[in-house]
């Protein structure tokens, strides 16, 4: 098939390009960087250098490529410096999830694309009340923290418009780890700068990065239009996964802070992630996308992740 991959050099895209090429697909792969275009060509893709927020460039590139499928993996999350300014840090990604999605959907209609697969996220945006593990039928947080309000609106936008499009599928990835993902978090754990706050009861659902790419490939041919949680089988409390990650790194155990001190030092978003967030179920993706994570649990995935770095 002809695949148009928007965001080919991002966390997921860098694993998708070689996998799609190995699968025999003709891949047009976008990047904002001229310097990265040669690498895409060497991997067997046809590079397209463009800004995902340039409507005319997006329309032209998609129509020229004549794809059967568009995969939207565009984000701008190279660094996250200040969780107190969450929406400011996510400002470009929020535009890519709104305007960028609109431009790709418009191009998809013009090119008669039969399937459109878009990236979303699940974690901090789950409702922080009710069941500990949420399905796609559960509502997102009706009262998001003020610092995340714009980011929540952008996620809701993707999840509203994409399933209405022809063959529109939204993949909600959990917290990424694995090759090319979250190296900064490993450094924080090594330096004991990622503490357990409060009781550490926040429940995280993880997604190993190559498993995320595998889900996008599965969604090319499988599943009805809709939303799918792409997470592992093992939602885990911070008080369980964070010490285990430190052990995998042969680092000292994480420090512990009371919630009030964590709030003063890091802000409300971090405290909520450490103490209140809910996990997610992958049952629908397993059933309807015929997707199966290589790493069913972070307990298996973390050692494989840190081994090249440890």
N, C-alpha and C positions, 0 to 999 in steps of 0.2 A: 504494500500500500504506500501511497504518498502521504507523508507525515509532515506537518508544519509544527515545529517545536519552538515556541516562544519562551525565551529564557533558558537557552541551552547551556550556558556556562554557570548557572547557579548551583545551589546545593544538590538539587535533584537532577537538574538538566545534565550535569557533567557525567552522571551515571546512565541517564537515559540515552544519550547519543550513541555510545558504543553498543548498548544493548539493542537498540532499534536497528542499527546497521547490521549487527550480527543476525538479527531476525529477518534480514532480507528486505527491509523497508527502504524506500527512498526518502531521505530526511533533509528537509530544509530547516536549518538551525539558526536562530537569531542570537545576536550578541550586540551590546552597545559598543564593544571595543574592537577596533580594527586589529589590535595586537592579538586578540584571541581568535580572530576569524581563521587564521592559518591552522591553528590547532584543530578546529572543527573540520576543516578540509582534510587534514591528515587522518582524522578518524573516519572519514568516508561520507561526511555530510556536505551539503551545499550551504555555505555560510551566507547569512543575510545580515549585514550590519545596519541596525536601525534602533531608534528610540521607541519603546513601546507606547509612549505618550504622543507620538507623532502620527496622527490619524492617516494622513495621506501616505506616509511611508509604509504603515502597516497594511493598508488596503492594497497598495501596489504590490508589496511583497507576497501577500497571500494569493492574490489573483494570478500573479505570475507563476507561483508554485503549483497552482491547481491541486491542492491537497484533498485527500479523502477525509483526513482527520486533522484537527488542530488540538495541540496540547499546550495549555496555558500554564507555564511555570514561572511567570515573571514576578519577582520580588526585588526588594532592595534592602537586604538585611545583613550586609557584610559585617556590621558591628552594632552592638547594643550597649551604649555607654551609660545611660541614665534611665532607670525604670521609673523614676519620678516624672520624667517627661516622655512617657510611653507613646502617646499619640504623635509627638514631635519626631521621635525616633522612627516611627512607622509611617511618616507622612507620605513618602514616595511610594511605599508599598501600598498604602491605602488608595493612592491615585491609580496605581496599576490594577488594583482590584475593582475599581469603579470605571474610570475613563478607559484604562487599558483593556478591560473586559469588553466594554462597549465597542471599542474599535475592532477588536478581534471578532466579536459576534457579528458586527456589520460586514466585515470581510468574509466571514464564514457564509453568510447569506448570499453575498455576491458571487462567491465561488462554489456555491451549492455543496458545501461540506456536509457530510452525513453524520459526523460525530464530533463533539466538542467536549474536551476533558479539561477541567480547571482545578487549580489548587486552592484549598482553603485550609483552615486550622481548627483543631479542637483541643481545649485545655482550659486556659484561664477564662474562656468565654462560655464554658458550661455553667448552668445554674448552680449556685453554691448551696442549694437546699435540696431536700428530697433524697432520692436514691443516690447511693455512692457511685454507681456505675451507670452512665447514661447511654441511651440508644439514639438513633437519628430521629426518633419520634418525640424525644424530650425537647422542650424549648431551650433555647440559649438563655443566658442570664438576663432576666427582665430588668435588672437594676445593676448594670455594669459599673465598676468604679469610674469616677469622673475622669481619671487619667487615661482610660481605655475607651471612652465613649465613641470617638471617631473611628478607631480601629474596629470596634464592634459594628458600627454602621457599614463599614466597608465589607466586612465578612458577611453580614446579612445581605448586602447588595449582591455579591457573587452568588450566594446560595438562593437568592430569589430569582435572578434573571437567567442563570445558566440552565437550570432544569427545564425552563420554558422553551429553550432553543431546541432545534432539531438535534436529537441524540445527545442532549446536554447532561453531562455527569460532573458532579463536584466531589472531589476527594479531600476529605478532612484529615490532614496529617496531624499526628500527635507531636510530642517533643522529639526533635531529631537528635540522633547520635550516629556515629559511624564515620567511615572514611570521608574526610572533607567537611565534616559537620562538627560544630561546637568545640573546636580545639580550645577556645577561650575558657569554656567551663572546666576542662581538664586542668588548666593552669590554676584556676581559682581553687579547685579541690586540692591540688598539690600544695598550694600556699595557705591552706586553711582559711580562705577568704569567702567560702560558701558555707555558712553555718546552718544548722537546723534551728529554725525559729519556732517558738512556742512548743507545742507537742509534736510538731512535724507531721500532723495528720493529713495534710494536703495530699490528695491521691492523683498521681501523674500517670498518664498513658503515653508510652514511648513508641517511636517509629524508627527503626534502623533505616538509614538513608537508602541503601540498595533495595530494601523492601518497599520503600516509598516508590522508587522507580518501577519496581515490579508491578505494583498496583496500577500505575499509569498505563503500563503495557497491557495488563489484563483488561483495563477499561476501554481499550481501543475496540475490542470485539465483544466484550461481555457486559451484561447488566442493562437494565432499563434506565431511562433518564431519572435522575434523582441525586440524593446525597448519600455518601458512604463514609463511615469512619474507617480510616486506615491506621490502625494502631495494633500493638501486639496483644497477646492474650492475657497479660498479667499487669493490670493496674496496680500501682505500688505507692505506699505512703512514703513521704520524704524521709521519715525516720528509718525506713528500711533500705531504700535504694541509695541514698547518699552515703551512708557508712560503707555499703558494699562497693560503691564506686571508688571510695578512698582505699579500701582494701585491695581492689584490683590494681590501683596505681602504686601500691605499697607506700601510701601516704599516711600521715597521722589521721586519727579519727576527726571528723568535723567538730568544730566548736558548737556550743548550744547557747542560744540567746533567748531571753523572754520576749514575748511579742511586742511589748511596749518599747523595748530597746531596738528591736528590729525595725519597728515602724519609724523610730527617730533616725536610725542610721540609713535605712534603705527605702523607706516609703511603704505605702499601703499595698501597692501591687505585689511587691515581693512577699509581704506578710500573708496576703491572701493566697498566693501560690504555695506558700509553705504550710498553711494551716487550714484552708477552706476549699480548695479546688476539688473537682470531682473527676473521676476517670470515665472512660468510654468503652463501649463494647464494639468488637469488630465482627459480630455474628453475621450481619447483613452482607458485608463485603466478602466474607468467606463463602457465604451461600450463593450470592447473586453474581459476584464478579469472578467466582472460582479462584479467588486469590488466597494464597496461604503464605504467611510470613516465614522467611527462612529462620528468623530469630523469634520464636514464639514468646520469649521472655527476655527482658533485660538481663536476667541472671546469666543467660548464655551469651547475649550480645555484648555486654560491657567488656568481658575479658577479651573477646575478639577485637573490639574497638581499640582498647588501650595497649594491646600487645605491641603494635608497631611504634607506640609512643612511650611505652613504660620504661 
